[in-house]
Amino acid sequence: MTKPLQNLAHPREMIRQFTPNWFAATMGTGILALALPQIPVAGSYLHGVGTALWLFNIALFALFAGLYAARWMMFGHEARRIFGHGTVSMFFGTIPMGLATIINGGIAFGISLFGEGIVGIAHALWWLDVAMSIACGVLIPYLMFTRHEHRLEGMTAIWLLPVVAAEVAGASGGQIAPHLADAGTQLTVLLTSYVLWAYSVPVAFGILTILTLRMALHKLPHESMAASCWLALGPIGTGALGMLVLGGDAPAIMALHGLREIGIAAHGMGVLAGLLLWGFGLWWWLMACLITARYWRSGIPFNLGWWGYTFPLGVYTVATFRLGAMLDCGFFGVAGTVFCVMLAIMWLVVAAKTLASGWAGNLFVSPCIATPE
């Protein structure tokens, strides 16, 4: 085995060069953990695998948070340069999205492991996640409008990352709300989650429209950004999942506050919106498969962007399973299983490459300090 971090000038370069891109690994790992137990028939046997992945993801998130915090403490004068970088700054959105998968796992796995007390922890972390998502969703676009230099031909789907964090938090709120003890708190989380959905999805779809124009006019981005073609599936899948989950919560929660009719309407709207968005996502999934096949024929250099192959597909997979459960339709169970197998294979490939390249130190590169201010 090669010496760890052998390609770095000094081990502390791991901290100096650490960027938020790494949190994309927690997104991909977390969504796989949540998806595996939802596979029809086999899901019950995979619950333990999902639990193990969730626990591993907590450790991974804590490690990355520690490394990034250390960078700010030790190399703060360089770390702050991220705000002036038009690409790396987008990855701030991966931090709350990675945390959201851990919060959801607290409900899916934590209750059986640690009891109902973990719901309160998940609830508190969710509000932190909401705050970070709202900040990312407005501050990074503000920097785009005022400091960063962008051109249409250089646009990629990573523009979605800071914006999509809010709808991920909204979908996460739908997982938490039914488990809260107080009816008033349930309604607060539910309504906040709907606002988060609206805060994110229309902006994300606006970006998708421009992205479609960009690819028609300027063709595919550089092969180093090959995985970004899958990112478009993220806001679509999360948008569908959010409407399905929140619509499923709405009847019971709103009935407690004299809003029974609105709750029933929200349920129906959630199913219909989820189905329509799933169809839209199917177009992007097919397009992403075709684009990826074209890239792979010519070879794609590995980088942390490969984690973009995982979370968008994962959230679309979970939305597919949820749609199948709400419509009692076996087709979506089969489709979700196919997507989940794809997700698991890609996670294994990307995780293995990340481990090998990270061990050698090749992935610790901060573009915002590699270029002069």
Secondary structure, 3 states (H helix, E strand, C coil): CCCCCCCCCCCCHHHHCCCHHHHHHHHHHHHHHHHHHHCCCCHHHHHHHHHHHHHHHHHHHHHHHHHHHHHHHHCHHHHHHHHHCCCHHHHHHHHHHHHHHHHHHHHHHHHHHHCCHHHHHHHHHHHHHHHHHHHHHHHHHHHHHHCCCCCHHHCCHHHHHHHHHHHHHHHHHHHHHHHCCCHHHHHHHHHHHHHHHHHHHHHHHHHHHHHHHHHHHHCCCCHHHHHHHHCCHHHHHHHHHHHHHHHHHHHHHHHCCCCHHHHHHHHHHHHHHHHHHHHHHHHHHHHHHHHHHHHHHHCCCCCHHHHHHCHHHHHHHHHHHHHHHHHCCHHHHHHHHHHHHHHHHHHHHHHHHHHHHHHHCCCCCCHHHHCCC
